[in-house]
Amino acid sequence: MPILSSALRGVARTPVLLIALLLCALVPGAARAQDHAHHPHARAAVKEGTHPTPRAGISGARVLPADSVTERGREVYTMAAQIPGLLDGLYCHCDCHARDELRSLLECFENRMASTCGICLGEARKAYEMHKAGKSLAEIRDAIDEAYGG
């Protein structure tokens, strides 16, 4: 009887495990969508792989403070906060647009995702350095597309 009892407990746990797995799969997606639902600027649909049009009045207020992210990303988060309008006009080639519904490279820096993503960090660093060198948005887009697969 102990073997049968043990088997029945395992079967009884199966629906609970399935429900838990389903919730784990669904909740992160809902949480990501909710995180950006309160963004103060209207979200225009951006076709995957194309650079979005920078929004007027965008600021770096939502960029996370550098001391709240991994050491690897701190310098670039500081850069991102200084050029929000530029980053808002750049497509992020790590494909967070499709995965996390992020509109632009700027939104990568409004959460911790960019702190561990070499593509986000690299694109933002390149954009910052080119901006400081006086390059236009079009020149920066071309350079990023060439370097990161656009």
Order of alpha helices (4+ residues) and beta strands (2+ residues): alpha-alpha-alpha-alpha-alpha-alpha-alpha
